[in-house]
Amino acid sequence: MDVSWTVWALTIFGLSALIAVDFFIGRKPHEVSTKEAGIWTIVWIALAVIFGFGLMAFGESQASGEFFAGFITEKSLSVDNLFVFVLIMAKFAVPAQLQQRVLLIGVLIALVLRAIFIAAGAAVIANFSWVFYIFGAFLIYTAWKLIQEARADEEDEDWEENRLLKSIEHRFGVADKYHGTKLFIRDNGKRVMTPLMVVMLAIGMTDVLFAVDSIPAIFGLTQDPYIVFTANAFALMGLRQLYFLIGGLLKKLVHLSYGLSVILGFIGVKLVLHALHESGVHVPVVSIPFSLAVIGGVLVVTTITSLVASKKMAAAEAEEARKAEAAGPSDEESKTLNS
């Protein structure tokens, strides 16, 4: 897709205006209701759909298909990222009214980081076609790692600070409580960070890791920097509202890691096939419509099986609780009550 500098400028201006609107809406710290989150989630998804069909209306049907495939993939990866955001919020006990501010700054950081990664990735791809082998192998490895983590079925739902974040905290010091939206305060004459600043740094560092996974994934669907950037931008915008909308649903998506591993593995294989094709080897070329069908199908199946499995687990837990209540107190509990 041949995109002029004027179109790039207008696109960036339009996206910046949308971000400004989002910031204006969430400028006052408040607890986001499910209704508010639902309305704005629909708005952001609708804007992405309008943009995708707009590309088609201007005769860019190939670009439109690539955009939707990239948008759905990046949105799915973003939902998985929300798990980590939930853990970070819980780790630092972020007040409900401040969570939206943290997420908004986190999205802005993610947009900047991904823009840098996209520019770097496009430059590398333009000069070194063999990088597709590396991207493909990396995605296949990531898919395998996701499966291993999902099969481990670890119950540890804590989030640990990395060494860099700990060193920053040690260097600047951290206040013992939140001070509204302030990032730094004076404590006994010394300028220290507030817990809110630490949370934003944690989100920003996590965004770097997310970009490392997501950028190769979307470059496996399209090598057009314009489509890569806009798909990422629309996937990230609305992430803040999505966090509040499906916060409770996240725990029910027990098979999401399996679904994402299949998608990343599929894109990884697609990248390797593309690299072989570019090298002159006669191999099948995976089309965008087929990619869209695979990605959409995997997400639908994953969501259905997750909800069914969650319902069965909830029923089993309720049955165990009922049996425990019917059996009465245990020997240890009886001793405790008697004493």
Number of C-alpha atoms within 10 A of each C-alpha: 11 7 10 8 9 9 12 12 11 11 14 15 12 12 16 12 12 14 18 13 12 17 15 10 10 16 13 13 16 14 14 19 11 14 11 13 20 15 12 18 20 14 13 20 17 12 12 21 16 12 18 23 19 14 16 15 11 9 11 15 15 15 20 22 23 25 31 21 25 31 27 20 26 24 23 18 21 19 21 17 17 19 15 16 22 17 15 21 19 14 15 13 14 16 16 13 15 19 23 23 21 22 21 22 17 24 22 16 19 23 20 12 17 24 20 12 19 24 13 11 18 16 12 14 14 10 9 10 14 15 17 24 18 16 23 27 17 19 26 23 16 18 23 17 14 20 18 14 12 16 11 9 9 8 6 6 12 11 15 11 10 10 9 11 15 13 11 14 18 10 11 14 18 21 19 10 9 18 13 12 15 12 17 18 15 11 13 7 7 10 14 19 23 24 23 27 19 18 24 20 18 20 22 21 17 17 19 15 11 18 20 14 17 22 21 23 27 27 23 23 25 19 17 18 18 19 24 26 23 21 25 28 25 23 23 22 23 22 24 25 25 21 25 22 21 16 16 10 12 16 13 19 20 20 20 25 21 21 24 23 22 21 26 30 22 21 28 28 20 21 28 21 21 22 21 18 14 14 11 9 11 10 12 11 12 16 13 20 14 11 20 19 12 17 23 16 14 18 22 13 13 20 18 14 16 19 17 15 16 17 13 12 13 13 12 12 12 12 12 12 12 11 11 12 10 9 9 10 12 10 9 9 11 11 10 9 9 7 6
